[in-house]
Amino acid sequence: MNHINDRDCQIRVAGTHDVLDAFHKRLKQGQRQNHYLVTVQEKTGLFKQKTNSKIGIPELELIQKALPSQPWPTGIHKTVAQQLGLSTSAVSYAIQVLISRGVFSHQRNGVVES
């Protein structure tokens, strides 16, 4: 959480699509009851997860260990998927989860964003 002033703060929330949807519904409920005012500044990262791309914590840890230091070359998800015998969509999803958790940084066209 980042305090902007004595009345405002900025928070970053990360998680799966379903968890974030549930969190967003709770925020809207509290706002309707005049408990607080919520403004969504930016939505990034995760897309709705397909059933066949669900991965568990063990796979997530394997993928994290298999990823080289950033910046990554284009298509790193394909390389890691082939190394670990996983689908490219599962590895791509896992990378987005790891980025949302702050394990890795966002990058675009091989340049790490700060």
N, C-alpha and C positions, 0 to 999 in steps of 0.2 A: 504494500500500500504506500502511496506517495501522497503526503499531505500538501495540498496546494495553498490553502490558507486555513484559518480557524473554522471555516464552515464547509470547505470542500476537500475531497480527497479523490484520488484516482486509483483504481484497482485494476489488476490484470487477472483474468480468470482463464484457466485452461482446463481442458478435459474433452471427453468424447462428445459427439453431437448430442446424444441423449441426455448426458449430464448437464451440458450447457443449456439445452432446452428447458430442463426442469428448473435450473437456477434462474433462467430468464423469466419463467412463469412466476416464480416466487417474488422476484423483483417487481414485476408488474403488479402483482397482488398487493405488495406493500405500498407501492406508489398509489394505487387506487384508494387505499385506506389512509392516504396522506401521512404515512410514516416517513417518507423520504422522496426525493426527486432523483430519478435515474436518467442519465443521458449516455447513450452508447456512442462512443467516439469512433470506434473502428472495430470491424470484424475481420479477422484474418485466420488463415490456416485450415482448419479441419472441415472436411465435407462429410456429408452423411455416410456413415460406414456401411458397406455392403456386408451381408452375412458371410460371404466367402472370404472376406479379408480380415475377419476378426483374428486378433493375435493375443496371446497371453503375455504375462510378465516375463517368462523364460525366453520367449522369442524376441521380445523387446530388448532384453539385456544382450542377447546374441547379436542382434542388429546393431546396437550401440557399440559393442566391442569390435564389430566387423568394419565399421565406418572409419575411414582414415581422418586425419586432421583436416579441418576446413582451411581453405575453400575446396569443395569437392568438384570433381569434373562433372560435366553434363552426363546424365545417365547413370550416376553412381548407384541408384536403386536397382538397376538391372544387374550390375556387377555383383552387388551384395546378394541379391535374390538368387543368382546363379551359384554363388559360393555356398549359400546356406540351404539351397533346395527349397526356397519359398517362392511364392508368387510375387511378381513385381508390384502388384497393387498392395499386397500386405506390407512389403518393405517400404513403399512410398508412404502408406498410412503411418507406419511406425516412425518414420523420419519426421512426419508432421507432428506426431505426438511428442517425440523427443524435443523438437523445436518449441512446441507450446509449453513444455515443462521447463524450458530454459537450459536443457542439456547442451543443445547446439543453437547456433544463431541462424536467423533467416539469411538466405543468400539468393542473389538474382544474377543470372549469367556469369556464375563463377566468382562473384564478388560478395563477400560477407557484409551484411547490413548491420549497422550498430544500433 
